Amino acid sequence: MVSARRLLGRLAYGSRYNRVPWGQRVYVRPGERLAREAQWRWRLRRAPVISLDDYQADIPLEEIEEFLSCMMCGEPSQQPLFEPTGGNKWRYRVVRCPSCGFLYRNPNVRPERLGDLYSTGYSNFLTGKYAANRQRRYNLTMQAFSPILDKGEGRRLLDFGCGAGLFLELAEQRGFDAYGVDLSPDSVDQANERLTRARAYYGAPEDVPEIAGGGFDVITLWSVLAHLPRPLDDFKRFRDLLAPGGVLLILTVNARSLLLKAYGSAWSGFTKNHLMFYSSQTLPTLLRRTGFAGVGYAPHYGDTIEAGTTRLPPSLRERLRRTVEATDGGNMMRAMAFADEEAITRWGGSLKVEHLRERGVHAPLDLTH
């Protein structure tokens, strides 16, 4: 499959884009955007929609797994699309909700077994190659949402899923009164060795008195959202932990990515521990149902583009930016959720904010679907 794709690419484009990294070619080669969008539409037309009962009958269930209906809208029908694999190490199935378009792993991991994914060795991943450019990505995202995270003096911040404390270190430097929680005990130990004033804790926010009382001005989810098996419960908790005027920053893989549409099951967003996959079309449902007032986005063009270290010539950089903006197709999604109208008024000026409820109305949480 890969060799055939590369052959077609050579026939169509010759050697003109050989020096462009694979992750950027989709965005800069002429006609590629339209071809990938057509490829996606064809995939959706061909994929059958089946009942949850029929789906369950043919799929084996592991000890830590359970079958789900759509977490966003409650639709029980399934549209099987992908089977990502990590060689002989892991394999799972990804389905699409035919009603709202939400992508999720099914069967999924049971919440009480989520810690099994992070109990041993996860900190080695967080502090290895994965972490090499992590703080650069944090800084680029904070710049994209400036001035919301520019200054932390007098403001409380919670980093949910703080890992080895790489972001908490930056939050300290910006003056935030910063806290973190994580499910990896060895990562928490490494974080506290790194930090000066901030503090990381093992477990859930409600288990830590310093955190459970809430009053946070900022909560951050750095590459965490895709790992949450019960997002409605978690986001209701986040909303309760935020102070009036508070914001929630989200960085996660983008389910509208052109790279997903191009590479399918081989997409880089399908990793061993990812459970659910959001886009700007499905995230507002989660936020609306858990009481948030609005959301705004910052397009993700890629770290090397934004940091100015890419080898692309200026004309191709501009083409990449235009493609990302036209398709909402960056490989990551960066979103800023606003707890209430006060937060939108205070911090939303630099963003095009999508209002999620009527002004002054706190949307009730409905967990029946």
Order of alpha helices (4+ residues) and beta strands (2+ residues): alpha-alpha-alpha-alpha-beta-beta-beta-beta-beta-alpha-alpha-beta-alpha-beta-alpha-beta-alpha-beta-alpha-beta-alpha-beta-alpha-beta-alpha-alpha-beta-alpha-beta
